[in-house]
């Protein structure tokens, strides 16, 4: 899944670049020319302070960290049959045990639905560039989105199954005639906590709502609430069908949805705070990702 998402981000960024640059209308030309006096690596947005070079560096670091994180997960050994047969549905907490009420025979259809739900939600924020104001800041918004999604992906890689081993619901179905043991011993089945599909879906949907409302502060409170309420629908649907696919427990998708929503809202909000701070007193803040084999971090420099 992560390899497909990586490729999808790159292709969408390239497509957006070509489309956005060819979509500057005559009405936009005055503002566009004013912005063009700044260097390409400087932040031109009036809403966010997101210098392309900083966001691109964070996104690139996120891409590298994602490749490394997925490799770490994939290199883990298969789950032994002894471990699988020792799993007991009755050991699952009562709240999460409800996933076993779903028909296991329908898990593949549910899994396919969640894949499409994920891909659509990841693409959704690129429709923001239909909006004239957002399209003028296409580079900063696109890179900020890549930065946001890769942060979500790496929260999953390193704080989800990279840190917590929890077996997927399907592993508890050993002995079922429609569930072969060869399917259960795959090391991917030790990645139940938390739901990456739900997290990335939630990030895309809430990033869309956050950016759209930030560019349109004139909208009513009811409209903004409605937009964020609508943003919760994709992760709810994907999360629910992830449980029907026997990929996750209820608590896994709840945590995944929360992680994605917080990232999708909080990362743009940081850039918004930075813009307000810079406009107010000219202070500058810069970021640089730090990556070492056993550590990831962020160098933050503030000028006062």
Backbone as CSV, one residue per row, in Angstrom:
resi,resn,N_x,N_y,N_z,CA_x,CA_y,CA_z,C_x,C_y,C_z
1,UNK,0.814,-1.199,0.000,0.000,0.000,0.000,0.854,1.258,0.000
2,UNK,1.906,1.291,0.848,2.730,2.488,0.965,3.467,2.793,-0.326
3,UNK,3.930,1.752,-1.049,4.605,1.989,-2.326,3.656,2.644,-3.314
4,UNK,2.411,2.194,-3.333,1.422,2.779,-4.240,1.140,4.229,-3.859
5,UNK,1.074,4.512,-2.546,0.822,5.872,-2.105,1.986,6.783,-2.461
6,UNK,3.205,6.299,-2.279,4.374,7.098,-2.633,4.318,7.513,-4.097
7,UNK,4.047,6.545,-4.988,3.964,6.816,-6.418,2.815,7.756,-6.723
8,UNK,1.690,7.568,-6.027,0.512,8.401,-6.253,0.803,9.850,-5.910
9,UNK,1.482,10.092,-4.778,1.827,11.456,-4.393,2.693,12.129,-5.454
10,UNK,3.686,11.408,-5.959,4.609,11.969,-6.949,3.874,12.298,-8.251
11,UNK,3.049,11.366,-8.729,2.318,11.591,-9.975,1.338,12.745,-9.855
12,UNK,0.639,12.815,-8.717,-0.322,13.886,-8.523,0.367,15.237,-8.425
13,UNK,1.525,15.266,-7.782,2.267,16.523,-7.659,2.697,17.031,-9.028
14,UNK,3.183,16.123,-9.875,3.605,16.519,-11.222,2.421,16.997,-12.060
15,UNK,1.312,16.259,-11.976,0.112,16.636,-12.734,-0.412,17.985,-12.272
16,UNK,-0.430,18.185,-10.950,-0.907,19.449,-10.389,-0.032,20.604,-10.834
17,UNK,1.277,20.360,-10.866,2.216,21.404,-11.290,1.891,21.900,-12.693
18,UNK,1.701,20.970,-13.638,1.421,21.336,-15.020,0.078,22.027,-15.152
19,UNK,-0.918,21.494,-14.450,-2.272,22.048,-14.563,-2.363,23.423,-13.932
20,UNK,-1.773,23.569,-12.750,-1.886,24.832,-12.026,-1.177,25.959,-12.759
21,UNK,-0.024,25.652,-13.325,0.717,26.687,-14.018,0.004,27.136,-15.289
22,UNK,-0.780,26.245,-15.885,-1.493,26.597,-17.120,-2.866,27.169,-16.845
23,UNK,-3.229,27.321,-15.544,-4.588,27.736,-15.209,-4.649,29.145,-14.621
24,UNK,-3.578,29.917,-14.752,-3.593,31.288,-14.248,-4.362,32.158,-15.238
25,UNK,-5.483,32.692,-14.826,-6.331,33.492,-15.695,-5.863,34.942,-15.718
26,UNK,-6.463,35.712,-16.619,-6.136,37.127,-16.698,-6.465,37.837,-15.397
27,UNK,-7.548,37.441,-14.780,-7.951,38.054,-13.516,-6.944,37.792,-12.428
28,UNK,-6.238,36.672,-12.530,-5.255,36.313,-11.513,-3.891,36.945,-11.786
29,UNK,-3.702,37.512,-12.978,-2.358,37.853,-13.416,-1.691,38.910,-12.555
30,UNK,-2.455,39.895,-12.072,-1.849,40.954,-11.259,-1.275,40.377,-9.981
31,UNK,-2.089,39.570,-9.285,-1.621,38.959,-8.038,-0.485,37.994,-8.312
32,UNK,-0.590,37.265,-9.421,0.448,36.297,-9.779,1.780,37.000,-10.019
33,UNK,1.734,38.139,-10.724,2.959,38.870,-10.998,3.561,39.434,-9.725
34,UNK,2.700,39.865,-8.796,3.207,40.380,-7.523,3.903,39.279,-6.742
35,UNK,3.312,38.090,-6.764,3.908,36.967,-6.056,5.210,36.533,-6.723
36,UNK,5.270,36.650,-8.045,6.407,36.129,-8.776,7.686,36.901,-8.505
37,UNK,7.585,38.078,-7.826,8.792,38.809,-7.483,9.593,38.069,-6.413
38,UNK,8.955,37.157,-5.724,9.648,36.355,-4.733,10.291,35.143,-5.401
39,UNK,11.333,34.670,-4.774,12.005,33.485,-5.277,11.086,32.274,-5.086
40,UNK,11.325,31.225,-5.904,10.457,30.045,-5.846,10.497,29.371,-4.481
41,UNK,11.606,29.522,-3.758,11.740,28.829,-2.478,11.193,29.648,-1.308
42,UNK,10.651,30.834,-1.588,10.066,31.661,-0.543,8.557,31.436,-0.474
43,UNK,8.005,31.614,0.722,6.577,31.434,0.902,5.813,32.622,0.335
44,UNK,4.879,32.357,-0.566,4.090,33.410,-1.208,2.654,33.463,-0.678
45,UNK,2.254,32.440,0.026,0.875,32.346,0.499,0.584,33.378,1.583
46,UNK,-0.624,33.969,1.516,-1.067,34.870,2.576,-1.697,34.109,3.735
47,UNK,-1.968,32.832,3.530,-2.645,32.025,4.548,-1.659,31.189,5.353
48,UNK,-0.706,30.571,4.672,0.264,29.699,5.329,1.688,30.198,5.070
49,UNK,2.542,29.997,6.055,3.959,30.203,5.823,4.554,28.819,5.610
50,UNK,4.774,28.482,4.348,5.238,27.137,3.999,6.235,27.225,2.855
51,UNK,7.453,27.695,3.142,8.457,27.775,2.081,8.632,26.431,1.391
52,UNK,8.531,26.388,0.071,8.603,25.111,-0.643,9.836,24.283,-0.309
53,UNK,10.963,24.945,-0.105,12.177,24.175,0.157,12.103,23.453,1.503
54,UNK,11.475,24.094,2.506,11.331,23.446,3.821,10.329,22.298,3.763
55,UNK,9.167,22.570,3.137,8.149,21.520,3.037,8.636,20.352,2.190
56,UNK,9.373,20.663,1.108,9.902,19.601,0.253,10.923,18.758,1.006
57,UNK,11.742,19.414,1.840,12.737,18.674,2.626,12.064,17.741,3.631
58,UNK,11.009,18.246,4.272,10.281,17.417,5.233,9.589,16.256,4.523
59,UNK,8.964,16.545,3.365,8.292,15.490,2.601,9.290,14.443,2.115
60,UNK,10.460,14.908,1.643,11.478,13.969,1.165,11.999,13.104,2.306
61,UNK,12.212,13.730,3.456,12.639,12.957,4.623,11.563,11.949,5.015
62,UNK,10.300,12.374,4.891,9.196,11.464,5.196,9.135,10.299,4.240
63,UNK,9.407,10.561,2.954,9.423,9.490,1.959,10.519,8.472,2.268
64,UNK,11.710,8.969,2.586,12.829,8.081,2.910,12.534,7.293,4.177
65,UNK,12.008,7.989,5.186,11.675,7.309,6.437,10.597,6.260,6.227
66,UNK,9.651,6.543,5.316,8.588,5.590,5.026,9.141,4.330,4.371
67,UNK,10.031,4.517,3.393,10.640,3.369,2.723,11.394,2.512,3.732
68,UNK,12.154,3.160,4.609,12.922,2.436,5.625,11.992,1.753,6.634
69,UNK,10.949,2.479,7.046,10.017,1.919,8.028,9.275,0.705,7.505
70,UNK,8.812,0.782,6.258,8.117,-0.352,5.661,9.057,-1.541,5.495
71,UNK,10.313,-1.257,5.136,11.291,-2.338,4.999,11.500,-3.046,6.335
72,UNK,11.569,-2.276,7.414,11.716,-2.866,8.754,10.546,-3.791,9.068
73,UNK,9.353,-3.345,8.721,8.169,-4.159,8.998,8.143,-5.413,8.121
74,UNK,8.486,-5.242,6.850,8.458,-6.376,5.927,9.533,-7.414,6.224
75,UNK,10.623,-6.984,6.842,11.725,-7.905,7.139,11.480,-8.753,8.387
76,UNK,10.396,-8.498,9.062,10.096,-9.300,10.248,9.739,-10.729,9.845
77,UNK,10.006,-11.692,10.735,9.693,-13.089,10.395,8.200,-13.353,10.328
78,UNK,7.839,-14.420,9.658,6.435,-14.828,9.606,5.952,-15.223,10.993
79,UNK,4.649,-15.181,11.158,4.058,-15.588,12.438,4.007,-17.110,12.468
80,UNK,4.431,-17.704,13.552,4.448,-19.165,13.635,3.033,-19.716,13.775
81,UNK,2.842,-20.928,13.307,1.532,-21.569,13.428,1.164,-21.774,14.892
82,UNK,2.158,-22.006,15.739,1.895,-22.173,17.177,1.312,-20.894,17.772
83,UNK,1.848,-19.767,17.339,1.328,-18.479,17.821,-0.103,-18.275,17.350
84,UNK,-0.366,-18.617,16.101,-1.707,-18.449,15.540,-2.723,-19.314,16.289
85,UNK,-2.415,-20.575,16.472,-3.379,-21.492,17.099,-3.600,-21.185,18.569
86,UNK,-2.673,-20.432,19.167,-2.836,-20.070,20.581,-3.781,-18.880,20.774
87,UNK,-4.097,-18.190,19.691,-4.983,-17.036,19.796,-6.418,-17.487,20.045
88,UNK,-7.077,-16.776,20.960,-8.435,-17.150,21.355,-9.334,-15.931,21.319
89,UNK,-10.455,-16.045,20.621,-11.391,-14.930,20.501,-11.827,-14.420,21.875
90,UNK,-11.967,-15.287,22.819,-12.423,-14.890,24.154,-11.417,-14.024,24.902
91,UNK,-10.187,-13.989,24.420,-9.176,-13.141,25.052,-9.252,-11.694,24.569
92,UNK,-10.036,-11.455,23.527,-10.209,-10.104,23.002,-11.218,-9.357,23.875
93,UNK,-10.949,-8.078,24.127,-11.850,-7.301,24.988,-13.251,-7.241,24.372
94,UNK,-14.290,-7.116,25.205,-15.677,-7.163,24.722,-15.993,-6.144,23.627
95,UNK,-15.413,-4.934,23.711,-15.697,-3.908,22.702,-15.204,-4.342,21.340
96,UNK,-13.976,-4.822,21.266,-13.389,-5.210,19.983,-13.891,-6.558,19.488
97,UNK,-14.429,-7.354,20.371,-14.858,-8.700,19.994,-16.003,-8.680,18.991
98,UNK,-16.681,-7.554,18.891,-17.812,-7.447,17.959,-17.422,-7.610,16.508
99,UNK,-16.136,-7.423,16.161,-15.738,-7.565,14.756,-15.959,-8.995,14.265
100,UNK,-15.968,-9.936,15.171,-16.120,-11.344,14.763,-17.553,-11.688,14.375
101,UNK,-18.456,-10.722,14.530,-19.843,-10.944,14.086,-19.970,-10.767,12.573
102,UNK,-18.971,-10.155,11.944,-19.018,-9.954,10.496,-18.723,-11.268,9.772
103,UNK,-19.380,-11.507,8.645,-19.113,-12.742,7.882,-17.709,-12.745,7.293
104,UNK,-16.907,-13.707,7.689,-15.524,-13.753,7.247,-15.412,-14.015,5.743
105,UNK,-16.430,-14.617,5.171,-16.409,-14.929,3.741,-16.441,-13.667,2.872
106,UNK,-16.885,-12.543,3.437,-17.009,-11.298,2.671,-15.818,-10.366,2.866
107,UNK,-14.768,-10.856,3.512,-13.652,-9.982,3.869,-12.940,-9.387,2.653
108,UNK,-12.840,-10.129,1.555,-12.112,-9.639,0.401,-12.828,-8.462,-0.263
109,UNK,-14.152,-8.546,-0.374,-14.917,-7.437,-0.942,-14.771,-6.188,-0.080
110,UNK,-14.797,-6.372,1.230,-14.640,-5.241,2.146,-13.249,-4.636,2.020
111,UNK,-12.247,-5.503,1.871,-10.872,-5.027,1.715,-10.731,-4.187,0.448
112,UNK,-11.313,-4.628,-0.651,-11.244,-3.881,-1.904,-11.921,-2.522,-1.784
113,UNK,-13.038,-2.487,-1.058,-13.747,-1.222,-0.846,-12.852,-0.237,-0.095
114,UNK,-12.133,-0.707,0.908,-11.294,0.202,1.696,-10.106,0.714,0.889
115,UNK,-9.593,-0.101,-0.026,-8.510,0.377,-0.881,-8.980,1.555,-1.740
116,UNK,-10.149,1.410,-2.347,-10.676,2.493,-3.171,-11.011,3.717,-2.327
117,UNK,-11.553,3.492,-1.148,-11.856,4.607,-0.254,-10.597,5.377,0.119
118,UNK,-9.515,4.655,0.370,-8.233,5.277,0.691,-7.728,6.111,-0.484
119,UNK,-7.689,5.514,-1.677,-7.130,6.214,-2.838,-7.923,7.474,-3.170
120,UNK,-9.235,7.392,-3.092,-10.075,8.560,-3.386,-9.823,9.668,-2.376
121,UNK,-9.700,9.301,-1.113,-9.487,10.305,-0.067,-8.109,10.942,-0.165
122,UNK,-7.120,10.169,-0.583,-5.769,10.717,-0.757,-5.738,11.716,-1.912
123,UNK,-6.501,11.450,-2.952,-6.556,12.335,-4.118,-7.411,13.579,-3.840
124,UNK,-8.382,13.465,-2.950,-9.353,14.534,-2.697,-8.729,15.920,-2.532
125,UNK,-7.670,16.108,-1.721,-7.126,17.462,-1.535,-6.612,18.117,-2.808
126,UNK,-6.293,17.342,-3.825,-5.825,17.952,-5.075,-6.959,18.654,-5.825
127,UNK,-8.203,18.357,-5.459,-9.327,19.091,-6.042,-9.428,20.495,-5.462
128,UNK,-8.672,20.777,-4.393,-8.659,22.126,-3.827,-8.188,23.153,-4.854
129,UNK,-7.394,22.715,-5.822,-6.824,23.652,-6.782,-7.839,24.136,-7.807
130,UNK,-9.066,23.642,-7.717,-10.154,24.214,-8.516,-10.452,25.627,-8.019
131,UNK,-10.237,25.829,-6.709,-10.435,27.139,-6.097,-9.323,28.091,-6.553
132,UNK,-9.703,29.276,-7.068,-8.722,30.209,-7.624,-7.657,30.620,-6.617
133,UNK,-8.075,30.951,-5.399,-7.124,31.430,-4.388,-6.128,30.345,-4.004
134,UNK,-6.626,29.131,-3.845,-5.741,28.029,-3.454,-4.825,27.657,-4.604
135,UNK,-5.342,27.741,-5.834,-4.525,27.392,-6.993,-3.313,28.309,-7.128
136,UNK,-3.442,29.562,-6.717,-2.307,30.474,-6.780,-1.162,30.008,-5.872
137,UNK,-1.519,29.295,-4.802,-0.526,28.798,-3.845,-0.327,27.299,-3.994
138,UNK,-0.525,26.787,-5.210,-0.559,25.343,-5.437,0.705,24.632,-4.955
139,UNK,1.861,25.248,-5.158,3.101,24.565,-4.800,3.218,24.390,-3.294
140,UNK,2.927,25.454,-2.562,3.024,25.372,-1.105,1.984,24.415,-0.524
141,UNK,0.761,24.484,-1.036,-0.300,23.607,-0.517,-0.014,22.148,-0.866
142,UNK,0.448,21.890,-2.092,0.735,20.514,-2.505,1.867,19.913,-1.677
143,UNK,2.924,20.689,-1.461,4.048,20.185,-0.671,3.662,20.040,0.797
144,UNK,2.836,20.954,1.276,2.364,20.855,2.659,1.512,19.597,2.835
145,UNK,0.744,19.267,1.804,-0.065,18.049,1.871,0.815,16.802,1.872
146,UNK,1.832,16.789,1.003,2.751,15.649,0.994,3.432,15.504,2.354
147,UNK,3.851,16.639,2.903,4.458,16.659,4.242,3.500,16.048,5.268
148,UNK,2.237,16.449,5.204,1.227,15.977,6.166,0.985,14.482,6.033
149,UNK,0.816,14.003,4.799,0.560,12.576,4.609,1.756,11.726,5.047
150,UNK,2.961,12.171,4.752,4.127,11.381,5.136,4.333,11.380,6.650
151,UNK,3.925,12.441,7.323,3.966,12.436,8.787,2.998,11.377,9.309
152,UNK,1.799,11.324,8.736,0.825,10.306,9.148,1.355,8.898,8.898
153,UNK,1.913,8.687,7.693,2.445,7.375,7.335,3.521,6.935,8.325
154,UNK,4.386,7.860,8.712,5.482,7.489,9.599,5.063,7.369,11.056
155,UNK,4.003,8.060,11.435,3.423,7.801,12.755,2.937,6.354,12.820
156,UNK,2.350,5.901,11.698,1.933,4.502,11.607,3.133,3.565,11.638
157,UNK,4.131,3.847,10.807,5.283,2.946,10.699,6.041,2.773,12.012
158,UNK,6.219,3.877,12.728,7.113,3.847,13.885,6.398,3.810,15.234
159,UNK,5.161,4.319,15.302,4.426,4.300,16.566,3.247,3.333,16.534
160,UNK,2.952,2.804,15.338,1.898,1.800,15.211,2.517,0.425,15.319
161,UNK,2.458,-0.368,14.238,3.025,-1.724,14.289,4.536,-1.739,14.476
162,UNK,5.190,-0.610,14.215,6.622,-0.552,14.470,6.934,-0.604,15.946
163,UNK,5.943,-0.283,16.766,6.125,-0.266,18.222,5.226,-1.273,18.933
164,UNK,4.040,-1.487,18.378,3.033,-2.341,19.023,2.735,-3.550,18.140
165,UNK,2.831,-4.729,18.702,2.454,-5.950,17.977,1.051,-6.364,18.407
166,UNK,0.146,-6.294,17.481,-1.225,-6.749,17.743,-1.683,-7.514,16.508
167,UNK,-2.189,-8.707,16.722,-2.572,-9.559,15.606,-3.937,-9.155,15.052
168,UNK,-4.039,-9.195,13.751,-5.285,-8.815,13.086,-6.396,-9.798,13.450
169,UNK,-7.651,-9.349,13.368,-8.775,-10.240,13.695,-8.771,-11.543,12.893
170,UNK,-8.298,-11.505,11.646,-8.342,-12.703,10.818,-7.536,-13.838,11.419
171,UNK,-6.483,-13.505,12.195,-5.641,-14.553,12.772,-6.388,-15.382,13.815
172,UNK,-7.445,-14.807,14.354,-8.241,-15.521,15.356,-9.222,-16.501,14.704
173,UNK,-9.289,-16.466,13.384,-10.227,-17.332,12.674,-9.561,-18.622,12.203
174,UNK,-8.453,-18.992,12.818,-7.786,-20.243,12.460,-8.754,-21.408,12.673
175,UNK,-8.706,-22.331,11.751,-9.621,-23.468,11.817,-10.869,-23.275,10.980
176,UNK,-11.150,-22.039,10.568,-12.312,-21.791,9.708,-12.008,-22.336,8.315
177,UNK,-12.961,-23.022,7.696,-12.696,-23.638,6.384,-12.343,-22.651,5.275
178,UNK,-12.758,-21.385,5.406,-12.465,-20.387,4.382,-11.216,-19.564,4.688
179,UNK,-10.493,-19.947,5.738,-9.302,-19.180,6.131,-8.109,-20.123,6.227
180,UNK,-7.310,-20.225,5.170,-6.157,-21.132,5.186,-5.047,-20.616,6.106
181,UNK,-4.309,-21.524,6.706,-3.227,-21.156,7.607,-2.158,-20.333,6.888
182,UNK,-1.960,-20.593,5.587,-0.948,-19.851,4.827,-1.262,-18.355,4.778
183,UNK,-2.530,-18.011,4.860,-2.925,-16.608,4.886,-2.611,-15.971,6.238
184,UNK,-2.692,-16.764,7.286,-2.580,-16.233,8.642,-1.151,-15.994,9.094
185,UNK,-0.199,-16.751,8.579,1.175,-16.644,9.058,1.953,-15.476,8.432
186,UNK,1.371,-14.785,7.487,2.009,-13.611,6.879,2.319,-12.590,7.979
187,UNK,3.547,-12.054,7.991,3.916,-11.128,9.073,3.093,-9.842,9.047
188,UNK,2.429,-9.549,7.939,1.543,-8.389,7.856,0.400,-8.494,8.857
189,UNK,0.067,-9.718,9.258,-1.042,-9.914,10.185,-0.702,-9.555,11.625
190,UNK,0.509,-9.081,11.865,0.880,-8.592,13.191,0.805,-7.067,13.250
191,UNK,0.099,-6.464,12.296,0.042,-5.004,12.193,-1.379,-4.464,12.365
192,UNK,-2.074,-4.966,13.337,-3.454,-4.539,13.516,-3.554,-3.125,14.084
193,UNK,-2.648,-2.762,15.006,-2.700,-1.441,15.648,-1.631,-0.532,15.066
194,UNK,-2.027,0.637,14.564,-3.404,1.067,14.362,-3.712,1.003,12.878
195,UNK,-4.871,1.416,12.456,-5.255,1.281,11.054,-4.625,2.368,10.187
196,UNK,-3.695,1.964,9.318,-3.065,2.907,8.396,-4.022,3.410,7.336
197,UNK,-4.862,2.531,6.809,-5.864,2.935,5.821,-6.741,4.061,6.375
198,UNK,-7.241,3.850,7.583,-8.133,4.839,8.191,-7.393,6.135,8.472
199,UNK,-6.144,6.033,8.924,-5.356,7.222,9.239,-5.113,8.079,8.001
200,UNK,-4.672,7.463,6.903,-4.393,8.229,5.689,-5.668,8.767,5.045
201,UNK,-6.742,8.000,5.128,-8.036,8.479,4.630,-8.473,9.706,5.414
202,UNK,-8.338,9.636,6.731,-8.728,10.745,7.601,-7.859,11.973,7.350
203,UNK,-6.573,11.759,7.144,-5.671,12.877,6.853,-6.100,13.612,5.594
204,UNK,-6.377,12.874,4.520,-6.787,13.495,3.270,-8.076,14.285,3.418
205,UNK,-9.065,13.692,4.082,-10.372,14.334,4.205,-10.309,15.580,5.091
206,UNK,-9.615,15.482,6.224,-9.562,16.622,7.141,-8.609,17.714,6.652
207,UNK,-7.561,17.342,5.926,-6.699,18.345,5.307,-7.516,19.156,4.309
208,UNK,-8.326,18.486,3.510,-9.198,19.148,2.541,-10.094,20.173,3.241
209,UNK,-10.752,19.749,4.314,-11.668,20.641,5.028,-10.918,21.803,5.672
210,UNK,-9.774,21.516,6.264,-8.994,22.549,6.957,-8.514,23.626,5.989
211,UNK,-7.912,23.227,4.889,-7.373,24.198,3.930,-8.494,25.022,3.308
212,UNK,-9.591,24.364,2.942,-10.700,25.074,2.310,-11.283,26.124,3.248
213,UNK,-11.442,25.804,4.516,-11.993,26.776,5.469,-10.984,27.869,5.810
214,UNK,-9.695,27.544,5.790,-8.681,28.573,6.060,-8.633,29.611,4.946
215,UNK,-8.877,29.188,3.713,-8.877,30.123,2.593,-10.198,30.870,2.460
216,UNK,-11.204,30.426,3.194,-12.515,31.085,3.119,-13.045,31.366,4.529
217,UNK,-12.378,32.269,5.251,-12.832,32.606,6.612,-14.193,33.285,6.624
218,UNK,-14.629,33.772,5.457,-15.922,34.450,5.390,-17.099,33.481,5.459
219,UNK,-16.844,32.219,5.291,-17.927,31.236,5.354,-18.523,31.194,6.751
220,UNK,-19.788,30.841,6.816,-20.479,30.789,8.109,-19.953,29.640,8.967
221,UNK,-20.166,29.769,10.261,-19.753,28.708,11.185,-20.462,27.401,10.862
222,UNK,-21.736,27.505,10.494,-22.502,26.301,10.160,-21.901,25.594,8.942
223,UNK,-21.470,26.373,7.949,-20.870,25.776,6.754,-19.559,25.079,7.090
224,UNK,-18.776,25.697,7.961,-17.498,25.105,8.348,-17.711,23.821,9.147
225,UNK,-18.659,23.863,10.062,-18.965,22.660,10.847,-19.449,21.543,9.925
226,UNK,-20.294,21.904,8.963,-20.793,20.914,8.017,-19.681,20.293,7.190
227,UNK,-18.701,21.113,6.809,-17.580,20.608,6.008,-16.740,19.618,6.813
228,UNK,-16.466,19.947,8.063,-15.679,19.032,8.900,-16.477,17.775,9.260
229,UNK,-17.787,17.935,9.413,-18.626,16.758,9.649,-18.582,15.835,8.436
230,UNK,-18.624,16.440,7.259,-18.526,15.644,6.037,-17.181,14.966,5.907
231,UNK,-16.125,15.626,6.404,-14.783,15.043,6.331,-14.659,13.776,7.172
232,UNK,-15.535,13.624,8.152,-15.471,12.430,9.000,-16.074,11.202,8.320
233,UNK,-16.847,11.417,7.256,-17.536,10.287,6.614,-16.564,9.303,5.959
234,UNK,-15.597,9.758,5.138,-14.678,8.786,4.520,-13.932,7.906,5.522
235,UNK,-13.318,8.465,6.591,-12.637,7.570,7.533,-13.585,6.659,8.302
236,UNK,-14.805,7.108,8.545,-15.778,6.236,9.221,-16.113,5.044,8.339
237,UNK,-16.360,5.309,7.062,-16.677,4.224,6.128,-15.496,3.275,5.949
238,UNK,-14.308,3.847,5.704,-13.129,3.009,5.513,-12.834,2.223,6.787
239,UNK,-12.932,2.877,7.933,-12.682,2.189,9.197,-13.647,1.045,9.432
240,UNK,-14.914,1.295,9.174,-15.922,0.242,9.374,-15.639,-0.960,8.477
241,UNK,-15.329,-0.701,7.205,-15.084,-1.819,6.291,-13.728,-2.478,6.524
242,UNK,-12.811,-1.771,7.185,-11.568,-2.439,7.591,-11.854,-3.497,8.652
243,UNK,-12.842,-3.237,9.493,-13.218,-4.255,10.485,-13.960,-5.403,9.811
244,UNK,-14.774,-5.099,8.819,-15.468,-6.151,8.081,-14.490,-6.994,7.260
245,UNK,-13.367,-6.390,6.898,-12.335,-7.115,6.151,-11.452,-7.946,7.070
246,UNK,-11.732,-7.894,8.369,-10.954,-8.625,9.379,-9.494,-8.164,9.420
247,UNK,-9.294,-6.874,9.075,-7.953,-6.303,9.123,-7.675,-5.605,10.450
248,UNK,-8.741,-5.089,11.085,-8.548,-4.313,12.310,-9.716,-4.505,13.266
249,UNK,-9.409,-4.242,14.535,-10.442,-4.176,15.564,-11.005,-2.755,15.597
250,UNK,-12.126,-2.580,16.294,-12.757,-1.263,16.354,-11.807,-0.211,16.933
251,UNK,-11.100,-0.565,17.986,-10.190,0.401,18.606,-9.061,0.801,17.666
252,UNK,-8.641,-0.110,16.792,-7.574,0.201,15.827,-8.001,1.302,14.860
253,UNK,-9.240,1.203,14.370,-9.693,2.191,13.381,-10.044,3.515,14.048
254,UNK,-10.478,3.473,15.293,-10.759,4.710,16.019,-9.469,5.501,16.225
255,UNK,-8.429,4.803,16.668,-7.137,5.471,16.862,-6.588,5.971,15.523
256,UNK,-6.671,5.144,14.488,-6.192,5.553,13.174,-6.913,6.790,12.662
257,UNK,-8.233,6.812,12.818,-9.002,7.968,12.382,-8.622,9.231,13.144
258,UNK,-8.395,9.081,14.452,-8.013,10.230,15.274,-6.629,10.748,14.899
259,UNK,-5.685,9.835,14.687,-4.330,10.230,14.290,-4.368,11.001,12.967
260,UNK,-5.104,10.466,11.990,-5.194,11.113,10.690,-5.864,12.473,10.751
261,UNK,-6.942,12.583,11.531,-7.650,13.859,11.644,-6.778,14.917,12.307
262,UNK,-6.098,14.536,13.379,-5.235,15.489,14.081,-4.095,15.964,13.190
263,UNK,-3.499,15.034,12.443,-2.411,15.419,11.548,-2.925,16.306,10.419
264,UNK,-4.059,15.920,9.828,-4.616,16.677,8.716,-5.003,18.099,9.082
265,UNK,-5.347,18.326,10.341,-5.727,19.665,10.799,-4.533,20.409,11.397
266,UNK,-3.733,19.699,12.194,-2.694,20.364,12.976,-1.519,20.837,12.129
267,UNK,-1.103,20.068,11.120,0.037,20.492,10.306,-0.278,21.783,9.545
268,UNK,-1.427,21.884,8.843,-1.750,23.179,8.239,-1.874,24.305,9.273
269,UNK,-2.379,23.971,10.462,-2.534,24.993,11.498,-1.179,25.532,11.948
270,UNK,-0.179,24.670,12.031,1.168,25.129,12.371,1.653,26.148,11.343
271,UNK,1.458,25.832,10.070,1.876,26.746,9.006,1.065,28.047,9.035
272,UNK,-0.174,27.959,9.466,-1.015,29.155,9.582,-0.524,30.031,10.729
273,UNK,-0.206,29.413,11.868,0.340,30.161,13.002,1.641,30.860,12.603
274,UNK,2.480,30.139,11.852,3.758,30.704,11.421,3.547,31.926,10.526
275,UNK,2.539,31.873,9.636,2.243,33.015,8.780,1.781,34.202,9.617
276,UNK,0.893,33.980,10.566,0.402,35.066,11.416,1.536,35.674,12.231
277,UNK,2.395,34.823,12.752,3.520,35.300,13.554,4.463,36.133,12.701
278,UNK,4.730,35.680,11.504,5.650,36.392,10.616,5.050,37.721,10.172
279,UNK,3.760,37.739,9.887,3.106,38.973,9.481,3.082,40.001,10.608
280,UNK,3.009,39.483,11.846,2.871,40.366,12.999,4.173,41.064,13.355
281,UNK,5.252,40.300,13.426,6.491,40.904,13.915,7.729,40.565,13.101
282,UNK,7.521,39.934,11.946,8.660,39.650,11.087,9.578,38.560,11.577
283,UNK,9.201,37.870,12.636,10.035,36.787,13.139,9.967,35.605,12.198
284,UNK,11.036,34.873,12.170,11.137,33.774,11.219,11.368,32.467,11.957
285,UNK,10.778,31.418,11.436,10.981,30.075,11.976,11.265,29.146,10.817
286,UNK,12.298,28.348,10.952,12.648,27.404,9.899,12.756,26.004,10.474
287,UNK,12.525,25.023,9.619,12.538,23.625,10.017,13.524,22.854,9.155
288,UNK,14.130,21.840,9.740,14.977,20.939,8.977,14.869,19.546,9.586
289,UNK,14.448,18.561,8.789,14.323,17.209,9.326,15.686,16.622,9.668
290,UNK,15.723,15.828,10.746,16.932,15.125,11.162,16.642,13.636,11.087
291,UNK,17.454,12.907,10.345,17.255,11.470,10.201,18.555,10.741,10.470
292,UNK,18.491,9.800,11.411,19.597,8.913,11.708,19.019,7.504,11.774
293,UNK,19.858,6.468,11.710,19.334,5.097,11.688,18.363,4.781,12.823
294,UNK,18.620,5.332,14.017,17.764,4.999,15.159,17.033,6.204,15.708
295,UNK,16.939,7.265,14.924,16.296,8.468,15.438,15.747,9.303,14.303
296,UNK,14.571,9.860,14.530,14.017,10.846,13.625,13.623,12.061,14.466
297,UNK,13.870,13.234,13.914,13.507,14.429,14.661,13.402,15.634,13.747
298,UNK,13.238,16.797,14.356,13.094,18.027,13.590,13.905,19.122,14.257
299,UNK,14.789,19.765,13.486,15.536,20.908,13.962,14.694,22.138,13.695
300,UNK,14.437,22.927,14.729,13.620,24.134,14.616,14.471,25.338,15.002
301,UNK,14.528,26.317,14.114,15.280,27.526,14.368,14.336,28.726,14.333
302,UNK,14.290,29.475,15.414,13.436,30.652,15.488,14.291,31.904,15.606
303,UNK,13.971,32.917,14.826,14.683,34.189,14.858,13.822,35.226,15.553
304,UNK,14.380,35.854,16.589,13.611,36.830,17.359,14.229,38.227,17.236
